[in-house]
Amino acid sequence: MVQLVGITTLVGFVFTFSFVLYWVLDIFLGQRVSAESEVADLDLPEMGQLGYPEFVFAPEPDVLVAAGKAAIA
């Protein structure tokens, strides 16, 4: 029973302390990026460079698609 009281006290203290700490940090510093930065991707605003520069969202050329279908068949 004593251990249960200790665990409950610890969880209550840690929760309360963390909640207050994050609340104060949110007031003075903010914990989220702007909506524009989040939509634009966070690599450039946060790090100043692309995280995966070789990964580009682009359609595959028709030659590669045809070669891939031939290799599968």
C-alpha positions in Angstrom: 0.0 0.0 0.0 2.9 2.3 0.8 4.3 1.8 -2.7 1.0 2.6 -4.3 0.9 5.9 -2.4 4.5 6.6 -3.5 3.7 5.9 -7.1 0.6 8.0 -7.1 2.4 10.9 -5.5 5.2 10.7 -8.0 2.9 10.5 -11.0 0.9 13.4 -9.6 4.0 15.6 -9.0 5.5 14.8 -12.4 2.3 15.4 -14.3 1.7 18.7 -12.5 5.3 19.9 -12.8 5.4 19.0 -16.5 2.1 20.6 -17.2 3.1 23.9 -15.6 6.5 23.8 -17.3 5.1 23.3 -20.8 2.4 25.9 -20.2 5.0 28.5 -19.2 7.2 27.6 -22.2 4.3 27.9 -24.5 3.5 31.4 -23.2 7.1 32.7 -23.6 8.6 30.7 -26.4 5.8 28.8 -28.2 5.9 25.1 -28.9 4.7 25.0 -32.5 5.9 26.3 -35.7 3.8 28.6 -37.8 1.2 27.1 -40.1 3.0 28.4 -43.2 6.2 26.6 -42.1 4.3 23.4 -41.3 2.7 23.3 -44.7 5.9 24.2 -46.6 7.7 21.4 -44.8 9.9 21.8 -41.8 13.3 20.9 -43.3 14.1 24.4 -44.7 12.6 26.6 -41.8 14.1 24.4 -39.1 17.4 23.2 -40.5 18.0 25.5 -43.5 18.4 22.6 -45.9 16.4 19.8 -47.5 16.3 16.6 -45.5 16.2 14.3 -48.5 17.4 16.4 -51.5 17.5 13.3 -53.8 13.8 12.5 -53.1 11.7 14.5 -55.5 8.0 14.1 -56.1 7.8 13.9 -59.9 6.2 11.6 -62.3 8.4 8.8 -63.7 9.5 9.2 -67.3 7.6 6.9 -69.7 10.8 5.0 -70.5 11.3 3.9 -66.9 7.7 2.9 -66.5 7.8 0.8 -69.7 11.0 -0.8 -68.6 9.6 -1.6 -65.2 6.5 -3.2 -66.7 8.7 -5.3 -69.0 10.8 -6.5 -66.1 7.7 -7.5 -64.1 6.1 -9.4 -67.0 
